[in-house]
Amino acid sequence: MSGTSLDGVDAVLIDFGQTAPVLLQTHFSPYDAKLREQLLALHHPGHDELDRAALLSNQLSRLYAQATMDLLEKAGVPAQQITAIGCHGQTVRHCPEAEKRYTTQLINAALLAELTRITVVADFRSRDIAAGGQGAPLVPAFHDAVFKHANHHRIIVNIGGIANITSLDPIKPIIGFDCGPGNLLMDAWCLRHTGKTYDENGAWAATGRVIPALLENFLAEDFFARQPPKSTGRDLFNIHWLEKKLHGTETPQDVQATLLQFTATTIAQAIMEHCPSADEAYLCGGGAHNGVLLNRLIDNLPGRIVALTDQLGVAADWVEAFAFAWLAQQTLARKTGSLAEVTGARGNRILGAIYPA
C-alpha cells in the first residue's frame, strides 16, 4: 500500500490459511524526496503527463517489487509460497463525480508480476466507479471482516493523508466514508515551514494556537455538508486550497495548530452526526501516532474508548496494507470486496484485475 501521504510503501505478509488471517511480517520502503515531488506534480495538469505517469508507474513497480523481496527475505519465505501480491498503486487523481467518473493509481502491474514472478492483483477502485460508486473507501469491508464485535459499536478511524471512518454497528448496516483531510495538509504545511515531512507527535502544532475564524473557514468547505457516500483526496484538499484560506498574517505554528484541530473536528463531527451510538473508536494510519491529535480526539469524543487498532490485534501502521491483501484474496476467490452501502455503487462488486505470474 502506498497512500495519500506519499511517504512510502507499506508491505505486509499475511497468512490466510488459518481460522483468522495472521500478519506474519512487515516492511516499509520510504519514498525519496525526488519521487515524492514528481508524484505530487502529477496531481495537477502539467507538461507531458502521459509520459511522466508511465515512467513513474515503472519506477513505482520496481520499488513495489523490491519491497516485496525485502519483506520475504525478512520473513524467510520464498516467493514460490506466495499466492498473490495485492497492490493498490499510487493514487494521483481521484474523480468519482458523475461528470468525470475515473480514478488513477500509478502501477505497472504486468511489470510487477514479471519482476517478482508472483501473481499480482491491482486496480481495485475502477470497477466500483464503473458501477456508479465512489471507488472509496474500500477498507470498510475488511474492517467488518476483522474488527467487528458482536456487542460493541466500534468505529475504525483511518488517518492517512485523508481520514475515513467505518461504523461497525452490531445491529445496523455498515457506514463508511471519507470525512476530510487527515495528515496531508499538516504534512504539506510542516514541510514548507520546517523542512520536515511531518510534524512528529504534533509537537510543532502544540506550540501554536487554534485560530477560530480560520477553522470555521476550513469547515465551510462544501464537502463537509455532503451526505455519504462520499470520498475525497488531493484533487480538493491540497496546499493551494489551504493558501486560498489564509490572509497571510497568521503565524505558521498557529496555522499548523488549526490544521490539527481541523482534522480532529471533522473526524469527531462525522462520528457524532452519523454514528453517535458508537462506544469505541480505534485509530489506524500514520495519524494514529500523533499524540496531540489523539488527545484532541479523546476530548472531542467524550465517554468513548479512543485507542489504536493495536488493541484489536493489528498495529495501526499496517491496517491498510493488510486490507489490500484481504481484497486481493477476495478477488482471487471471485468474492465481492466492496460494499454498495459505503461507496454508493449499484451493488457489491468483485474488485481488481489479475496479472498471473
C-alpha positions in Angstrom: 0.0 0.0 0.0 1.2 3.5 -0.9 -1.3 6.1 0.2 -2.2 9.7 0.0 0.5 10.7 2.5 3.2 9.9 -0.2 5.7 8.7 2.4 6.5 5.3 1.0 5.4 1.7 0.6 3.8 -0.4 3.4 4.2 -4.2 2.7 2.8 -7.0 4.9 2.9 -10.7 4.6 -0.5 -12.3 5.5 -1.3 -16.0 6.1 -5.0 -16.6 5.2 -4.6 -20.4 5.8 -5.6 -20.1 9.5 -9.0 -19.7 11.1 -8.3 -15.9 11.2 -5.8 -14.2 9.0 -2.4 -13.7 10.6 0.1 -10.9 10.0 3.5 -12.6 9.7 5.9 -9.8 8.7 6.0 -6.1 7.8 8.3 -3.9 5.8 8.4 -0.2 4.9 10.2 1.3 1.9 10.3 5.2 2.1 10.0 7.4 -1.0 12.9 9.7 -1.6 12.3 13.4 -1.9 12.5 13.5 -5.7 10.0 10.7 -6.2 7.6 12.3 -3.8 7.9 15.7 -5.7 7.3 14.0 -9.0 4.2 12.3 -7.7 2.8 15.5 -6.2 3.3 17.2 -9.5 1.1 14.7 -11.3 -1.8 15.6 -9.1 -2.3 18.7 -11.3 -2.3 19.2 -15.0 1.2 19.7 -16.5 3.5 19.1 -19.4 3.7 15.6 -21.0 1.7 13.9 -18.3 1.3 10.6 -20.1 5.0 10.0 -20.4 5.7 11.1 -16.8 2.9 8.9 -15.5 4.1 5.9 -17.4 7.7 6.3 -16.3 6.6 6.8 -12.6 4.4 3.7 -12.9 7.5 1.7 -13.9 9.6 3.3 -11.1 7.0 2.6 -8.5 6.5 -1.0 -9.7 10.3 -1.6 -9.3 10.0 -0.2 -5.8 7.0 -2.4 -5.0 9.0 -5.4 -6.3 11.9 -4.6 -4.1 9.7 -4.0 -1.1 8.2 -7.5 -1.8 11.6 -9.1 -1.9 12.8 -7.3 1.2 9.6 -8.4 3.1 10.0 -12.0 2.1 13.7 -12.0 3.0 12.8 -10.7 6.4 10.2 -13.4 6.8 12.4 -16.2 5.4 9.6 -17.2 3.0 10.4 -17.9 -0.7 8.4 -16.2 -3.4 7.1 -19.6 -4.6 5.0 -19.8 -1.5 3.1 -16.6 -2.1 -0.3 -16.8 -3.7 -0.5 -13.2 -4.8 0.5 -9.6 -4.3 -2.4 -7.2 -3.7 -1.0 -3.8 -4.8 -3.1 -0.6 -4.7 -0.7 1.6 -6.6 -0.2 5.3 -6.0 -3.3 7.5 -6.5 -2.6 10.7 -8.4 -6.2 11.5 -9.4 -9.5 10.5 -7.9 -12.5 12.0 -9.6 -15.6 9.9 -8.9 -18.1 12.7 -9.7 -20.8 11.9 -12.2 -19.4 14.2 -14.8 -15.9 12.5 -14.7 -16.0 9.1 -13.0 -12.4 7.9 -13.0 -9.6 7.2 -10.6 -5.9 6.8 -11.4 -3.5 4.7 -9.5 0.1 4.6 -10.9 1.3 1.0 -11.2 2.6 -1.3 -14.0 1.1 -4.5 -12.6 2.5 -6.5 -15.5 6.0 -5.4 -14.7 5.5 -6.1 -11.0 4.4 -9.7 -11.8 7.3 -10.1 -14.2 9.9 -8.8 -11.6 8.6 -10.9 -8.7 7.2 -14.0 -10.6 4.2 -13.7 -8.3 0.6 -13.2 -9.4 -0.5 -9.5 -8.9 -4.0 -8.1 -8.2 -4.3 -4.4 -8.8 -6.7 -1.7 -10.0 -9.2 -2.2 -7.1 -11.2 1.0 -7.5 -12.2 1.2 -11.1 -15.0 -1.5 -11.0 -16.8 0.2 -8.2 -16.7 3.5 -10.0 -18.0 1.8 -13.2 -20.9 0.6 -11.1 -21.7 4.2 -10.1 -19.8 4.2 -6.8 -17.2 6.4 -5.3 -14.4 3.8 -5.6 -13.6 4.7 -1.9 -13.3 3.9 0.8 -12.6 0.3 0.2 -11.4 -0.7 3.6 -14.7 -0.9 5.4 -15.4 -4.5 4.1 -12.1 -5.5 5.6 -12.8 -3.7 8.8 -16.1 -5.6 9.0 -14.4 -9.0 8.5 -11.6 -8.4 11.0 -12.6 -5.9 13.6 -16.4 -6.2 14.1 -17.6 -7.0 17.6 -20.9 -8.8 18.4 -21.9 -6.4 21.1 -19.9 -3.2 20.9 -20.5 -0.5 18.3 -17.0 0.2 17.0 -15.6 3.0 14.8 -12.4 2.4 12.8 -10.8 5.7 12.0 -8.1 5.6 9.4 -5.9 8.7 9.5 -3.7 8.7 6.4 -3.4 11.6 4.0 -7.2 11.6 4.0 -9.2 10.5 7.0 -12.1 8.0 6.8 -14.3 6.2 9.2 -16.0 2.9 9.3 -19.0 2.3 11.6 -19.3 -1.3 12.8 -22.7 -1.4 14.5 -23.6 -4.9 15.7 -27.2 -4.3 14.5 -27.3 -1.7 11.7 -25.6 -1.8 8.3 -22.0 -0.7 7.9 -21.4 3.0 7.3 -18.1 4.2 5.8 -16.9 7.4 4.1 -14.0 9.9 3.8 -14.5 12.6 6.4 -11.8 15.1 5.3 -8.1 15.7 5.4 -6.1 13.5 7.7 -2.4 14.3 7.6 -1.9 15.7 4.1 -2.5 19.4 4.9 -0.5 19.3 8.1 2.4 17.4 6.3 2.5 19.9 3.4 2.5 22.9 5.8 5.1 21.3 8.0 7.4 20.6 5.0 7.1 24.2 3.8 8.0 25.8 7.1 10.2 23.3 8.9 11.7 21.2 6.1 10.4 18.1 7.8 8.0 15.8 6.0 5.6 15.5 9.0 5.0 17.1 12.4 6.2 14.3 14.7 3.7 13.6 17.5 2.1 17.0 16.7 4.9 18.8 18.6 5.1 21.8 16.3 1.3 22.2 16.3 1.3 22.2 20.1 3.4 25.4 20.0 0.7 27.3 18.2 -2.9 28.3 19.0 -6.0 27.4 17.1 -7.4 30.4 15.0 -11.2 30.0 15.4 -12.1 32.1 12.3 -9.7 30.1 10.2 -11.1 26.8 11.5 -14.6 27.9 10.6 -13.4 28.9 7.1 -11.9 25.4 6.7 -15.2 23.8 7.9 -17.3 25.9 5.4 -16.0 23.7 2.5 -18.9 22.2 0.7 -17.6 18.7 1.1 -18.5 18.6 4.8 -22.2 19.4 4.1 -22.5 16.5 1.7 -24.1 13.3 2.9 -22.3 9.9 2.5 -21.4 8.1 0.4 -18.6 10.4 -0.3 -14.8 10.4 -0.9 -12.1 12.9 -1.5 -8.4 13.4 -2.0 -5.7 15.8 -3.1 -7.8 16.9 -6.0 -9.7 19.0 -3.5 -7.6 19.3 -0.3 -4.1 20.4 -1.2 -1.6 23.2 -0.4 -3.3 25.5 -3.0 -6.7 25.0 -1.2 -5.0 25.9 2.1 -3.3 29.0 0.7 -6.6 30.4 -0.5 -8.0 30.2 3.0 -5.2 32.3 4.6 -4.9 36.0 5.0 -1.1 35.9 5.2 -0.8 37.4 8.6 -1.1 34.1 10.5 2.0 32.6 12.2 3.0 29.2 10.7 2.6 27.4 14.0 -0.9 28.8 14.5 -1.9 27.5 11.1 -0.5 24.1 12.0 -2.4 24.1 15.3 -5.6 25.0 13.4 -5.0 22.3 10.8 -4.6 19.7 13.5 -7.8 20.8 15.1 -9.5 20.8 11.7 -8.6 17.1 11.3 -9.8 16.3 14.8 -13.0 18.2 14.4 -14.1 16.7 11.1 -13.5 13.2 12.4 -15.4 13.8 15.6 -18.3 15.6 13.8 -18.6 12.7 11.3 -18.9 10.2 14.2 -21.3 12.3 16.2 -23.5 13.0 13.2 -23.6 9.6 11.6 -22.9 7.1 14.3 -23.5 8.8 17.7 -24.2 5.5 19.5 -20.6 4.2 19.0 -18.9 3.5 22.2 -15.4 2.7 20.9 -13.1 4.4 18.3 -9.9 2.7 17.2 -7.4 4.6 15.1 -5.0 3.4 12.4 -2.8 5.1 9.8 0.1 7.4 10.4 -2.0 10.0 12.2 -2.7 7.5 14.9 0.8 8.2 16.3 0.2 12.0 16.6 -0.2 12.3 20.3 -1.7 15.8 20.2 -4.2 14.7 17.6 -5.1 11.6 19.7 -5.7 13.7 22.8 -7.8 16.1 20.8 -10.0 13.3 19.6 -10.3 11.9 23.1 -11.5 15.4 24.2 -14.0 15.6 21.2 -15.4 12.1 21.8 -16.2 12.1 25.5 -17.5 8.9 27.1 -16.0 6.7 24.4 -12.9 4.4 24.3 -10.4 6.1 21.9 -7.4 3.9 21.3 -5.2 2.4 18.5 -6.1 -0.7 16.5 -3.1 -2.3 18.2 -5.6 -3.2 20.9 -7.6 -5.2 18.4 -4.6 -7.2 17.3 -3.4 -5.3 14.2 -0.8 -2.5 14.6 -2.1 0.9 13.4 0.7 1.2 10.8 -0.3 -1.9 8.9 -4.1 -2.0 8.7 -4.4 -0.6 5.2 -1.8 -2.8 3.7 -3.5 -5.8 5.4 -6.8 -4.6 3.9 -5.4 -4.8 0.3 -4.0 -8.3 0.9 -7.5 -9.3 2.0 -9.1 -7.6 -1.0 -6.7 -9.5 -3.3 -7.7 -12.7 -1.7 -11.4 -11.8 -2.3 -10.6 -11.1 -5.9 -8.9 -14.5 -6.4 -11.8 -16.3 -4.8 -14.2 -14.3 -7.0 -15.9 -12.8 -3.9 -17.0 -9.2 -3.7 -14.7 -6.7 -1.9 -16.8 -3.5 -2.0 -19.9 -2.5 0.0 -22.5 -0.7 -2.0 -23.9 1.0 1.1 -20.5 2.5 1.6 -19.5 3.5 -1.9 -22.9 4.2 -3.4 -22.5 1.7 -6.2 -25.4 -0.2 -7.8 -24.2 -3.3 -5.9 -21.3 -5.1 -4.3 -18.6 -5.9 -6.9 -15.6 -8.2 -7.3 -12.7 -5.7 -7.4 -9.3 -5.8 -9.1 -7.6 -7.0 -12.2 -5.4 -10.2 -12.0 -2.0 -10.4 -13.6 -0.9 -14.1 -13.4 2.7 -14.9 -12.6 
